[in-house]
């Protein structure tokens, strides 16, 4: 059901607290009146401020741009007009963490024009939601006929008070694959978004962007004190954005919650994207779980390339298909199936991969046919090595091959510190490339899973074939590096996952990685791995371990049962860096699922089951760390039990250090 409501400005000013205080000042309130944006021209320069209730969140802050030739597009303005409106709809996700999402906001659009010089026009659009605020810039076509070169964005976020920020650095060789650190806002350097802040006032804030199209990604740099400034990721020549005639920036978003859990269930970023443009996605993509010839390569059991330990062989593929089918799953990823892999494939150089020719010892057509006989569909894989010159020459041929073979998902990797060894992934070049490939994939009925990509800004609403991406430090780091510390999994739901689904690749049962590199292991328990299927959202979830490590394990049943498409999501409790407990309702049944995990400290979790149907009884199927289990002691032991529960009950779960647990609530 969709409901639309557009109110005239006079009624709007009464209904939602819009007011024109002076000739050059306006205030916009959210539908519930809690979040307010004040816009004002101060000495002919645009400024904005944000408050939540009685708390000032953003003190008056700068707006605008610097163009080529040091031309200032941030001052010398006058207001030519201002329009207000309100909008209210409920829309349905094709797939997602919540089926029906309300999009309710009040909007103020201010038209500015400079008084002298080129008399450039600039429109600023503000939206106030109950869960935050957003604004963007629109530079319309105008009398000045020239190419536009943005050299800097002057937008600042002048936080009224300091707070603890959870951050990773920007513009580094590994893009966004870093461990999150916490530090006062006043000490930050240049950081990626989403940037999550716990303010001294007690509010939880997330700074990000939405609907990023033909523009540079926004990073944030500390200007002075607690003032953050937009720092657009540049082209190789230093220009930030180059366009012709007009541009529309991404939305600059500030999500506001009374606690960090409210940030997770905010859908503001999705609501700022355009509605679904693909009407046939559900004919070729439905959420699923998959296995893969993948983990064995990362732990050194197999190689990505042709060798006596080659992972992608026809023989191995058929063995994996047999196991996948036997356990009731229907998708398999095979990396390294194609020509071009070498022992140095991950190094920064322009590798030449083929996207149509099979590697030695691998027959793609034969494997696909074997999979079809067993009701197992392959997931295609394209590793570009960031050599996009080569990839763009072959992408149509590669996608056409997948469509011919009946493959409907493609994982696309971009290993390399820069695209074409020249441009940053997050710059305008990368933004346009990733959107181009996404739309190209849709033409071939392909869902896309990006690795080494730009961050998510909600485009999955517009293009629901954008099903997941990496864009963070995932499970693979446990195979060959010092590993992810236990608190990593209690941080990313409140940071990276605020932008969208993540292909973390959970489900390692041999957490000590006995077949892997000496001294390398998963820094947690199997109970924690089970919890990830609920605490980390993605419409496709991998069972990342080797088949032999699942064989005969009772805990595998949870991975068979847990869905990847949800009707509703609730964060029951959580503290960044310490613990999180998440509950989700299956979209296709009456069942609920729960995941809870902790950092290195053991924790007794008491869960109120008030989210369940109060008129029903459920069987709680419980998988939790066994007694005495933690990261260092018997980490693979899982205690499995059942009990009958109701919404009025409380459930006690005992988690070991770096542990976790998962529960299926089956409606009786």
KEKOLGU-661707 format. One record per residue (C-alpha): residue in one letter; x, y, z. Coordinates in steps of 0.02 Angstrom, whole numbers, plus 50000, padded with zeros to 5 digits. Example, Ala and Ser with C-alpha at 12.3 -4.5 7.8 and 13.67 -1.06 7.14 Angstrom:
<pts>
a506154977550390;s506844994750357;
</pts>
This chain:
<pts>
x500005000050000;x500645017349957;x499985033750025;x500535050449955;x500185067250032;x500775084149968;x500255099150073;x500255117350021;x501565128050104;x500335137850213;x499575122050288;x501305114250301;x501925128650407;x500545125150533;x500605106250527;x502455102950547;x503225118450623;x503955126150467;x504235144450499;x505035159250413;x505855168550556;x506625182250451;x506835186050268;x508355174650256;x508005160950386;x506925145450382;x506625131050501;x506065113550450;x505445100550574;x505235081850554;x503475074550559;x503585071050746;x504405087850778;x505975080550858;x507265084050722;x507435101650657;x508495109750522;x508775128450522;x509335136450359;x509965154250354;x510955166150244;x512285174050353;x513185188350265;x512535180750102;x513285163550140;x512175148250167;x512215140150339;x511245125950418;x511045119250594;x510225103550664;x509395099950831;x508545084850909;x507255089851038;x508125102051153;x509845095651104;x510865105550977;x511715092650867;x512515103150729;x512945121450762;x512845133350612;x513905125450476;x514545130350304;x513845125050136;x514355126249954;x515825122749838;x517425129649764;x517515128449574;x519015128649458;x519955144949457;x519555147049642;x517805152849599;x516775153149759;x515065144649752;x514775146849939;x514425165349961;x513705181049880;x511985172849873;x510215179149887;x508665168549909;x507595168049752;x506275156449821;x505855143049949;x504575129049938;x503985116850068;x503065100250059;x502775084250153;x502815066450089;x502185050150162;x502215032950084;x502455014850131;x503425004750004;x503884986449994;x505654980149973;x505874966649841;x506974958349972;x507734965450129;x507924966550316;x506174974150330;x504764970950207;x503744987050221;x504645003550246;x503825020150285;x504555035250196;x503895050450288;x504775067150283;x504545085850272;x505515095150138;x506185112650112;x506915117749944;x507885134049939;x508365142249773;x509905153249782;x510755164349654;x512365173949666;x512185192749654;x513665196349541;x514935188049426;x514195173249333;x512645174449444;x512665155649467;x511115147049535;x511155133649669;x509705124149745;x509835115949917;x508565102549962;x508275098250145;x507275083550213;x506845080650396;x506395062950449;x505955056350621;x507595046550617;x508735060150550;x509005073750421;x509755075250248;x510195088350120;x510925089049945;x511445101649815;x510685103549642;x511605114349516;x510315117049377;x510665120649195;x510875139349176;x511525152949065;x513345149249106;x513815136548971;x515405127949025;x516075112049100;x516005112149289;x517525107149390;x517235105649577;x518875107749667;x518195106749844;x516595105149943;x516425117350087;x515065108050183;x515475106450367;x514675096950509;x515045107650661;x514605096050803;x514015105450956;x514945093451071;x516285080251064;x515915061651065;x516655044551034;x516835041050848;x517015023550774;x518085025950619;x519195018750484;x520415029250378;x520015035550204;x521065035750045;x522195021250094;x522835006849985;x521644994050062;x520145005350031;x518965000950176;x519674984550241;x520264990850409;x519824987350590;x518735000750668;x519495011250806;x518645022850928;x519265040350967;x518565057551010;x517875066950860;x519115080850897;x520585069250859;x520035061950692;x520995063350529;x520135059150363;x518865045150385;x517635035150283;x515765035150308;x514675028650383;x515465037150532;x514585032650693;x514705044150844;x514095042051021;x513905060151076;x514145066351253;x512295070751258;x511885052251240;x511305052851059;x511915040450929;x512365048550762;x512855041750593;x513565052650454;x513455045350278;x512765048950105;x511345042349998;x510985040449813;x512765043249752;x512695045349563;x513985053749449;x514835062249594;x516335059049707;x516145049549870;x516145060150026;x517445056950162;x517555067450319;x519075076750384;x519265085250552;x519395103850522;x519605110250698;x518885105650867;x517325095350834;x517015102050659;x517045089150520;x517175094250338;x516665085350179;x518225079750084;x517745073049913;x518835058949843;x519765066249693;x520215060749519;x522065057249488;x522325075449432;x521575082549592;x519895087949523;x518505081849637;x517015081749516;x516915085449330;x515215087149244;x514385096849105;x512965109349127;x512265102849292;x512535091449440;x511605083849588;x512625078849738;x512255063749843;x511225067049998;x512265071250151;x511415061350288;x511385062550478;x510455048350562;x509975051750742;x509505038850872;x509265038451059;x510395023251062;x511525014550934;x510245000950899;x509055013850827;x510335017850692;x510244999850630;x508355000450608;x508395017450522;x507985016450337;x508335034650298;x509725030650173;x508605018750076;x507175031350077;x508295044349994;x508545033249841;x507375032049693;x506055018249685;x506395001549601;x506795003449416;x506914984749385;x505234976249378;x505874958649339;x507214955949472;x506184942849565;x506114932249407;x508004928849417;x508484932849597;x507784926849762;x508794927349925;x509804911649959;x511284903650048;x512774896949955;x514364886649972;x515974889349878;x517684883849823;x518404898649915;x518944896050096;x520124882150045;x521054894649936;x521194907450075;x521864895050203;x523124888150077;x522354871050049;x522054875749867;x522724888849748;x521734901349644;x522834897549495;x523274882049394;x524414870849497;x524464853849579;x523394861549718;x522174870249600;x520514873449684;x519404876449533;x519444859549445;x517994850149370;x518284836149496;x518224847849647;x516704856849576;x515724840649558;x516194835549736;x515594852349803;x513994851049701;x513664833849774;x513844840449951;x512834856249915;x511394846049845;x511474832849983;x511274846050118;x509844854750029;x510704870349963;x510594876549784;x512024888749747;x513904886649730;x515274899549702;x516854893949611;x518294906349610;x519764904149492;x518754895149356;x519424906149216;x521074909849131;x522214923549195;x522574918449375;x524394918749430;x525274917149599;x525454936049598;x523634939749551;x523354950749705;x524804962549669;x524554980049602;x524794977249417;x523674976849264;x523234958449262;x522394951249107;x520974939749155;x519844931049030;x517984930849068;x517504917348944;x518944904848940;x519044890949069;x520634887049165;x521554870849133;x520704856149221;x519044865449226;x517584863649105;x516304877249141;x514924870249030;x515134852849102;x515084859249281;x513534869849247;x512654854749171;x513144843849320;x512464857249436;x510804858049344;x510584839349362;x510784841749550;x509754857749564;x511294868049603;x511594884449512;x513344891849496;x513754909449550;x514844917649418;x516484925749465;x517414939949381;x519034945849460;x519534961549368;x521154964749464;x520594982949447;x521094982149262;x519484989949201;x520184993449028;x520254974749001;x518624971149093;x517554983649000;x518124976348834;x517514959048886;x516074962349006;x514674960248879;x515394943948817;x515644937848995;x513884942449050;x513144934948893;x514014918448931;x513254918049105;x511524921749037;x511704907948908;x512214895549044;x510794900549162;x511914909049291;x511004923249381;x512264930249506;x514004936949475;x515314941049606;x516464954649540;x518144958149625;x519254973449611;x520864968849699;x522114983049683;x522404999249775;x521785009449626;x520675006449475;x521755004949319;x523195008049441;x522705026449432;x520995031249501;x520355028849677;x518905016849698;x517885030149789;x518145044349664;x516915049749530;x517745037849406;x517425023049520;x515665028549565;x515195029349382;x516035012849342;x515155003049480;x513445010249431;x513775006549247;x514184988249282;x512664986549394;x511504992749258;x512424982249129;x512164966749236;x510304970249245;x510214969349056;x510834951449068;x509714946549215;x511184946049335;x511204950149520;x512844957849577;x513964954449727;x515384967149732;x517044964749821;x518354978449840;x516984990649793;x516405007949842;x515265009549991;x513405006449981;x512305021949976;x510615013449959;x510555010149773;x509854992749807;x508155001249820;x508295007649641;x509234992549573;x508784977349679;x510004966849577;x511314975249690;x511204961449820;x512764963149927;x514554968949936;x516104967050042;x516654985050078;x517414980550246;x518604968450330;x517784951350315;x518064933450368;x519514930550247;x520674940550360;x520554926450487;x521364914650360;x523014923550324;x523234939050434;x523294942450620;x521414940350610;x519904950250663;x519804952850851;x518174947150935;x517534964950956;x517554967550766;x515904958250753;x515134969250888;x515654985050796;x515204982550612;x513304981150639;x513364999050707;x514575005650575;x514874997350406;x513184988450404;x512245004850419;x512615007350235;x511904990650175;x512114971750159;x513834964050182;x514594948150112;x515554944050271;x515594925250229;x515144917750399;x514924899750450;x516664893350490;x516474877750599;x518334873450608;x518694889950695;x520464884350738;x520764881550550;x521704865350572;x522054863650385;x522644881650370;x524194892050399;x525064889650567;x524474901850698;x522994908250596;x521224905550657;x519504913150682;x519524923350843;x517884916650911;x516764901650938;x515604891950823;x514154899050924;x514734916250871;x514814910650689;x513004904850698;x512454921550771;x513184930750621;x511794924550507;x510614935650607;x511714949950667;x512454953150493;x511154956150359;x511314950750178;x510054942650059;x511404930150012;x512414921850149;x513884910150124;x514234894050216;x516064897950202;x516914882550275;x517524866650189;x516184853350162;x517094840950273;x516974852950419;x515064852950407;x514884834250383;x513904826650526;x513864842650632;x512154845050717;x512374864050716;x512264863450526;x510384862150549;x510304880450601;x511164885550439;x509894875350343;x508444883550433;x508954901850447;x508234912450305;x509034927350218;x507464937550183;x506554946050325;x504884953950364;x505504963750514;x507094967350613;x507294972350795;x508874976550892;x508504970151067;x510084976651147;x511844981551101;x513354991851145;x514634996051012;x516194985651034;x515434974651169;x513884964851118;x512334964451009;x510714954651009;x509644954950851;x507954947150813;x507214945350639;x505574938350576;x505594927050424;x504674934650276;x504014917750218;x503454909850382;x502864914450557;x504564910450633;x505774922350717;x507664920650730;x508874927850856;x510744930550853;x511784936551000;x513674938351017;x514954946251130;x516734952651124;x518134943851217;x517154944951381;x515934930951429;x514164937351449;x512504931651520;x511134937651402;x509334939251460;x508164941451313;x506374947451330;x505314938051202;x504024951951189;x504354953151002;x503454936450977;x501604934950938;x500754936551108;x499384924451056;x500554910451003;x501714897351074;x503424893951001;x504734880451007;x506404888851042;x507784878950956;x509344885151045;x511154884250985;x512374892251106;x514154890451171;x514314874551274;x514764875951458;x516594880751477;x516764885751294;x517624901751240;x518864907351107;x520294897351183;x519384882751264;x518424870351157;x517804884251040;x516884872250924;x515714865551059;x513894870551036;x512514866151159;x510884862451069;x509234862051162;x507374865351142;x506054873251252;x504284879751235;x504134898651255;x502884912951242;x503024931651217;x502884934351405;x504454924051438;x506284928651456;x507664917951383;x509344915951470;x510864912951360;x512634910851426;x513974916351304;x515804911951320;x517184924551284;x517144928951097;x515584918151093;x513804918751037;x512194909651008;x510734908250889;x508914903550913;x507524898550797;x505784902150867;x504654890150775;x502824894650791;x501804879950851;
</pts>
